[in-house]
Amino acid sequence: MNTLKLELYGVSGWIEPAVRIVIDGVDLVERAHAVELFFATAEGHPEAAGWYAGLPRSEVAPPAERLFGRDPFYELDKVALLVCAGCGEEGCWPLLARIEVAENQVAWRDFEQPQRPGWDLSGLGPFVFERKQYQDAIVALGNIRGNF
């Protein structure tokens, strides 16, 4: 099983802090960068690889709701786990994943960058978390920021 850690951090130009997603001690942005670099370089834009910031706080879809697979921004069965590092808009440059919640575990799979449908992100995940540890990580974040 993978382990999840959630941390608040400031993003340059953002008023609210974002949520850094760390899986087994590695930031999800770093993981995405490593998988996307080949495709971004092939397009001639290596800087596009991993051009994400963490999960923003949103009144429409708070991080706790998103992490249980509910994201009203997307009608698909996927959730934006990361958003554009430049503007913070999830519709601009999101990293999407399917979140499957079961009785004892939560899985993230089928990652995609919808702005680049030709990029194969199958090397990113799947990640499977023990549900109690996953919930504890979300609760710990809420205790830091209150009702996150």
Backbone as CSV, one residue per row, in Angstrom:
resi,resn,N_x,N_y,N_z,CA_x,CA_y,CA_z,C_x,C_y,C_z
1,MET,0.844,-1.194,0.000,0.000,0.000,0.000,0.882,1.248,0.000
2,ASN,0.372,2.267,-0.663,1.046,3.561,-0.663,0.612,4.347,0.560
3,THR,1.377,5.392,0.888,1.004,6.277,1.987,0.810,7.682,1.435
4,LEU,-0.151,8.387,1.998,-0.501,9.733,1.567,-0.198,10.728,2.672
5,LYS,0.394,11.842,2.283,0.600,12.956,3.200,0.149,14.214,2.470
6,LEU,-0.556,15.083,3.170,-1.051,16.332,2.606,-0.470,17.484,3.407
7,GLU,0.076,18.477,2.704,0.715,19.617,3.373,0.240,20.902,2.728
8,LEU,0.036,21.935,3.542,-0.265,23.256,3.000,1.037,23.953,2.630
9,TYR,1.015,24.671,1.519,2.180,25.469,1.149,1.729,26.661,0.320
10,GLY,2.515,27.699,0.334,2.189,28.899,-0.426,2.655,28.785,-1.860
11,VAL,1.796,29.195,-2.781,2.129,29.210,-4.199,2.244,30.671,-4.615
12,SER,3.346,31.023,-5.258,3.585,32.398,-5.682,2.405,32.923,-6.489
13,GLY,1.860,34.054,-6.058,0.755,34.693,-6.754,-0.628,34.230,-6.307
14,TRP,-0.691,33.227,-5.463,-1.986,32.741,-4.985,-2.274,33.358,-3.628
15,ILE,-3.521,33.707,-3.380,-3.912,34.265,-2.088,-3.989,33.158,-1.037
16,GLU,-4.651,32.072,-1.377,-4.806,30.939,-0.464,-3.681,29.937,-0.678
17,PRO,-3.315,29.221,0.351,-2.331,28.149,0.162,-2.925,26.993,-0.635
18,ALA,-2.075,26.194,-1.184,-2.494,24.984,-1.898,-2.136,23.776,-1.043
19,VAL,-2.616,22.628,-1.474,-2.333,21.377,-0.779,-1.321,20.587,-1.603
20,ARG,-0.160,20.352,-1.011,0.861,19.508,-1.634,0.475,18.059,-1.351
21,ILE,0.468,17.252,-2.397,0.142,15.833,-2.275,1.443,15.047,-2.346
22,VAL,1.733,14.322,-1.277,2.972,13.555,-1.188,2.613,12.075,-1.050
23,ILE,3.127,11.278,-1.977,2.860,9.840,-1.974,4.175,9.117,-1.737
24,ASP,4.233,8.335,-0.693,5.442,7.600,-0.330,6.667,8.523,-0.276
25,GLY,6.457,9.722,0.253,7.550,10.667,0.429,7.929,11.479,-0.804
26,VAL,7.205,11.314,-1.922,7.528,12.042,-3.156,6.322,12.879,-3.574
27,ASP,6.571,14.156,-3.835,5.535,15.084,-4.266,4.916,14.597,-5.577
28,LEU,3.585,14.639,-5.677,2.902,14.218,-6.896,3.325,15.067,-8.098
29,VAL,3.653,16.326,-7.885,4.130,17.176,-8.990,5.428,16.600,-9.555
30,GLU,6.342,16.181,-8.688,7.605,15.579,-9.151,7.348,14.290,-9.910
31,ARG,6.434,13.480,-9.432,6.096,12.230,-10.113,5.530,12.512,-11.504
32,ALA,4.626,13.484,-11.587,4.023,13.837,-12.877,5.087,14.365,-13.836
33,HIS,5.975,15.203,-13.336,7.051,15.747,-14.169,7.871,14.629,-14.795
34,ALA,8.249,13.647,-13.994,9.083,12.547,-14.482,8.389,11.771,-15.605
35,VAL,7.074,11.567,-15.483,6.336,10.803,-16.491,6.063,11.657,-17.741
36,GLU,5.791,12.924,-17.560,5.427,13.796,-18.682,6.608,14.327,-19.479
37,LEU,7.794,14.305,-18.905,8.949,14.938,-19.538,9.223,14.430,-20.952
38,PHE,9.143,13.147,-21.180,9.379,12.589,-22.506,8.434,13.218,-23.530
39,PHE,7.155,13.279,-23.206,6.143,13.786,-24.136,6.283,15.291,-24.354
40,ALA,6.519,16.029,-23.290,6.675,17.479,-23.398,7.924,17.828,-24.213
41,THR,8.999,17.089,-23.992,10.241,17.317,-24.741,10.025,17.002,-26.218
42,ALA,9.313,15.935,-26.513,9.037,15.555,-27.900,8.241,16.649,-28.618
43,GLU,7.426,17.392,-27.889,6.659,18.507,-28.462,7.490,19.778,-28.567
44,GLY,8.686,19.747,-27.991,9.528,20.938,-27.991,9.255,21.885,-26.843
45,HIS,8.521,21.424,-25.830,8.192,22.259,-24.673,8.441,21.498,-23.376
46,PRO,9.699,21.198,-23.068,9.965,20.423,-21.849,9.481,21.118,-20.572
47,GLU,9.350,22.441,-20.614,8.890,23.174,-19.436,7.436,22.861,-19.092
48,ALA,6.684,22.283,-20.026,5.282,21.942,-19.768,5.147,20.725,-18.851
49,ALA,6.167,19.901,-18.795,6.115,18.697,-17.952,6.021,19.092,-16.478
50,GLY,5.020,18.572,-15.816,4.864,18.832,-14.385,4.557,20.275,-14.045
51,TRP,3.965,21.026,-14.959,3.656,22.447,-14.719,2.384,22.535,-13.876
52,TYR,2.491,22.036,-12.664,1.350,21.963,-11.766,1.662,22.607,-10.422
53,ALA,0.602,23.026,-9.783,0.655,23.397,-8.378,-0.279,22.429,-7.665
54,GLY,-0.237,22.441,-6.377,-1.060,21.515,-5.606,-2.539,21.801,-5.728
55,LEU,-3.283,21.076,-5.004,-4.732,21.173,-4.998,-5.148,22.479,-4.324
56,PRO,-5.918,23.322,-5.025,-6.320,24.591,-4.410,-7.516,24.421,-3.486
57,ARG,-7.666,25.363,-2.594,-8.875,25.400,-1.781,-9.970,25.976,-2.669
58,SER,-11.136,25.383,-2.631,-12.239,25.827,-3.468,-13.527,25.703,-2.682
59,GLU,-14.370,26.719,-2.796,-15.665,26.652,-2.124,-16.574,25.647,-2.828
60,VAL,-16.390,25.476,-4.122,-17.224,24.566,-4.904,-16.849,23.114,-4.641
61,ALA,-15.560,22.841,-4.610,-15.090,21.464,-4.396,-13.901,21.486,-3.452
62,PRO,-14.148,21.503,-2.139,-13.049,21.503,-1.176,-12.155,20.273,-1.367
63,PRO,-10.876,20.379,-1.016,-9.962,19.245,-1.177,-10.469,17.939,-0.583
64,ALA,-11.110,17.984,0.582,-11.586,16.742,1.192,-12.613,16.052,0.291
65,GLU,-13.486,16.830,-0.343,-14.466,16.237,-1.256,-13.786,15.678,-2.496
66,ARG,-12.860,16.419,-3.046,-12.153,15.954,-4.238,-11.425,14.648,-3.962
67,LEU,-10.807,14.558,-2.805,-10.016,13.371,-2.493,-10.887,12.132,-2.273
68,PHE,-12.193,12.333,-2.215,-13.109,11.193,-2.187,-13.869,11.086,-3.506
69,GLY,-13.308,11.708,-4.562,-13.814,11.505,-5.909,-14.947,12.393,-6.349
70,ARG,-15.186,13.505,-5.659,-16.271,14.403,-6.041,-15.699,15.734,-6.523
71,ASP,-15.836,15.991,-7.808,-15.336,17.233,-8.401,-16.383,17.744,-9.375
72,PRO,-17.201,18.710,-8.972,-18.283,19.176,-9.835,-17.801,19.889,-11.098
73,PHE,-16.544,20.262,-11.158,-16.010,20.941,-12.335,-15.981,20.001,-13.535
74,TYR,-15.754,18.724,-13.281,-15.655,17.746,-14.360,-16.854,16.817,-14.322
75,GLU,-17.477,16.637,-15.462,-18.607,15.723,-15.551,-18.131,14.287,-15.731
76,LEU,-16.846,14.114,-15.945,-16.282,12.782,-16.057,-16.233,12.156,-14.671
77,ASP,-15.765,10.949,-14.612,-15.622,10.308,-13.310,-14.203,10.496,-12.792
78,LYS,-13.618,11.643,-13.116,-12.259,11.942,-12.669,-12.247,13.230,-11.867
79,VAL,-11.156,13.410,-11.139,-10.985,14.553,-10.249,-9.675,15.252,-10.593
80,ALA,-9.667,16.568,-10.519,-8.425,17.329,-10.687,-7.659,17.281,-9.374
81,LEU,-6.522,16.578,-9.375,-5.679,16.501,-8.186,-4.653,17.623,-8.153
82,LEU,-4.260,18.091,-9.321,-3.320,19.208,-9.438,-3.870,20.174,-10.473
83,VAL,-3.487,21.442,-10.358,-3.946,22.462,-11.294,-2.755,23.235,-11.856
84,CYS,-3.032,24.099,-12.806,-1.996,24.902,-13.466,-1.186,25.709,-12.450
85,ALA,0.131,25.605,-12.546,1.015,26.328,-11.629,0.991,27.826,-11.885
86,GLY,0.662,28.224,-13.111,0.679,29.641,-13.451,-0.532,30.392,-12.947
87,CYS,-1.726,29.859,-13.244,-2.948,30.603,-12.921,-3.788,29.963,-11.819
88,GLY,-3.546,28.694,-11.525,-4.314,28.014,-10.490,-5.681,27.543,-10.939
89,GLU,-5.988,27.714,-12.215,-7.282,27.284,-12.738,-7.222,25.818,-13.130
90,GLU,-8.169,25.045,-12.645,-8.140,23.627,-12.955,-8.511,23.334,-14.392
91,GLY,-9.217,24.214,-15.054,-9.559,23.993,-16.452,-8.422,24.307,-17.402
92,CYS,-7.397,24.983,-16.929,-6.274,25.393,-17.764,-5.302,24.230,-18.009
93,TRP,-4.806,23.635,-16.942,-3.775,22.587,-17.040,-3.890,21.653,-15.846
94,PRO,-4.962,20.853,-15.788,-5.149,19.973,-14.629,-4.525,18.605,-14.817
95,LEU,-4.226,17.965,-13.727,-3.868,16.552,-13.731,-5.068,15.825,-13.135
96,LEU,-5.710,15.009,-13.966,-6.908,14.291,-13.546,-6.581,12.853,-13.191
97,ALA,-7.385,12.286,-12.308,-7.269,10.865,-11.962,-8.636,10.350,-11.548
98,ARG,-8.823,9.086,-11.707,-10.028,8.415,-11.221,-9.741,7.996,-9.784
99,ILE,-10.653,8.316,-8.874,-10.515,7.918,-7.473,-11.598,6.890,-7.170
100,GLU,-11.164,5.727,-6.747,-12.081,4.642,-6.406,-12.016,4.411,-4.903
101,VAL,-13.140,4.601,-4.252,-13.216,4.460,-2.795,-13.924,3.147,-2.469
102,ALA,-13.244,2.295,-1.746,-13.808,1.019,-1.301,-13.823,1.005,0.226
103,GLU,-14.326,-0.055,0.789,-14.460,-0.144,2.242,-13.122,0.011,2.965
104,ASN,-12.073,-0.632,2.460,-10.789,-0.634,3.163,-9.655,0.055,2.430
105,GLN,-9.918,0.557,1.237,-8.839,1.210,0.499,-9.379,2.267,-0.450
106,VAL,-8.479,3.135,-0.874,-8.774,4.168,-1.864,-7.703,4.061,-2.929
107,ALA,-8.106,4.052,-4.194,-7.148,3.919,-5.292,-7.242,5.118,-6.227
108,TRP,-6.076,5.562,-6.688,-5.990,6.591,-7.723,-5.428,5.923,-8.961
109,ARG,-6.108,6.056,-10.082,-5.639,5.434,-11.325,-6.122,6.233,-12.525
110,ASP,-5.670,5.810,-13.682,-6.084,6.415,-14.955,-5.818,7.924,-14.997
111,PHE,-4.594,8.301,-14.676,-4.208,9.709,-14.715,-4.241,10.209,-16.153
112,GLU,-4.596,11.491,-16.306,-4.565,12.092,-17.635,-4.360,13.597,-17.550
113,GLN,-3.769,14.135,-18.604,-3.652,15.566,-18.815,-4.580,15.855,-20.003
114,PRO,-5.805,16.366,-19.737,-6.789,16.509,-20.805,-6.380,17.471,-21.924
115,GLN,-5.448,18.373,-21.640,-4.970,19.277,-22.688,-4.002,18.574,-23.638
116,ARG,-3.527,17.389,-23.250,-2.597,16.606,-24.069,-3.061,15.151,-24.107
117,PRO,-4.134,14.857,-24.825,-4.667,13.488,-24.839,-3.693,12.452,-25.399
118,GLY,-2.679,12.878,-26.120,-1.702,11.935,-26.664,-0.623,11.518,-25.676
119,TRP,-0.563,12.171,-24.531,0.436,11.811,-23.538,-0.020,10.552,-22.800
120,ASP,0.851,9.584,-22.714,0.555,8.332,-22.020,1.042,8.443,-20.573
121,LEU,0.120,8.626,-19.657,0.481,8.779,-18.243,0.286,7.487,-17.459
122,SER,0.296,6.361,-18.159,0.117,5.076,-17.475,1.260,4.784,-16.502
123,GLY,2.390,5.456,-16.641,3.495,5.286,-15.702,3.283,6.014,-14.385
124,LEU,2.202,6.768,-14.291,1.871,7.506,-13.071,0.751,6.749,-12.364
125,GLY,1.096,6.038,-11.333,0.114,5.236,-10.623,-0.017,3.863,-11.244
126,PRO,-0.958,3.085,-10.784,-1.950,3.446,-9.774,-1.340,3.508,-8.371
127,PHE,-2.014,4.258,-7.526,-1.639,4.360,-6.129,-2.806,3.818,-5.314
128,VAL,-2.514,2.959,-4.361,-3.556,2.355,-3.525,-3.209,2.646,-2.067
129,PHE,-4.154,3.262,-1.377,-3.958,3.674,0.011,-4.897,2.887,0.926
130,GLU,-4.409,2.600,2.114,-5.267,2.018,3.148,-6.230,3.137,3.556
131,ARG,-7.508,2.850,3.571,-8.515,3.897,3.746,-8.353,4.671,5.046
132,LYS,-8.048,4.009,6.148,-7.897,4.723,7.415,-6.739,5.711,7.350
133,GLN,-5.607,5.308,6.798,-4.461,6.207,6.679,-4.818,7.393,5.770
134,TYR,-5.536,7.121,4.712,-5.981,8.144,3.761,-6.885,9.166,4.463
135,GLN,-7.877,8.660,5.201,-8.779,9.541,5.930,-8.031,10.332,7.001
136,ASP,-7.097,9.693,7.679,-6.307,10.378,8.695,-5.512,11.537,8.092
137,ALA,-4.979,11.351,6.888,-4.228,12.425,6.214,-5.140,13.607,5.914
138,ILE,-6.365,13.331,5.504,-7.332,14.402,5.223,-7.739,15.113,6.510
139,VAL,-7.970,14.346,7.565,-8.336,14.933,8.854,-7.205,15.810,9.378
140,ALA,-5.959,15.338,9.263,-4.812,16.107,9.729,-4.718,17.441,8.991
141,LEU,-4.989,17.430,7.704,-4.992,18.681,6.935,-6.079,19.600,7.442
142,GLY,-7.257,19.070,7.689,-8.355,19.876,8.210,-8.048,20.476,9.564
143,ASN,-7.304,19.747,10.381,-6.932,20.258,11.704,-5.966,21.430,11.585
144,ILE,-5.188,21.456,10.501,-4.263,22.575,10.290,-5.021,23.814,9.842
145,ARG,-5.945,23.642,8.926,-6.562,24.781,8.270,-8.041,24.957,8.595
146,GLY,-8.631,24.064,9.332,-10.027,24.206,9.698,-10.979,24.071,8.529
147,ASN,-11.756,23.032,8.542,-12.777,22.774,7.526,-12.243,22.748,6.101
148,PHE,-11.059,22.320,5.938,-10.488,22.233,4.594,-11.186,21.094,3.909
